[in-house]
């Protein structure tokens, strides 16, 4: 199955990947060499778990950006 993947991380990139039947969204991240702990996978505007089997032909990958906490005095 062909899956279009849009990666949104500062810049935007989009590519198509061939994904084997039974592959998970985590497998797709592996093909893209992305750490699953640093991204959120979105399908139809809804987050999906990395261990879910790929069922959509289009997904977006959003990089999670975190910062430090500061206390205001």
PyMOL commands that set and color helices and strands:
alter all, ss='L'
color gray80, all
select helices_A, chain A and resi 25-31+36-38
alter helices_A, ss='H'
color red, helices_A
select strands_A, chain A and resi 2-8+12-18+39-43+46-48+58-63
alter strands_A, ss='S'
color yellow, strands_A
deselect
rebuild
show_as cartoon
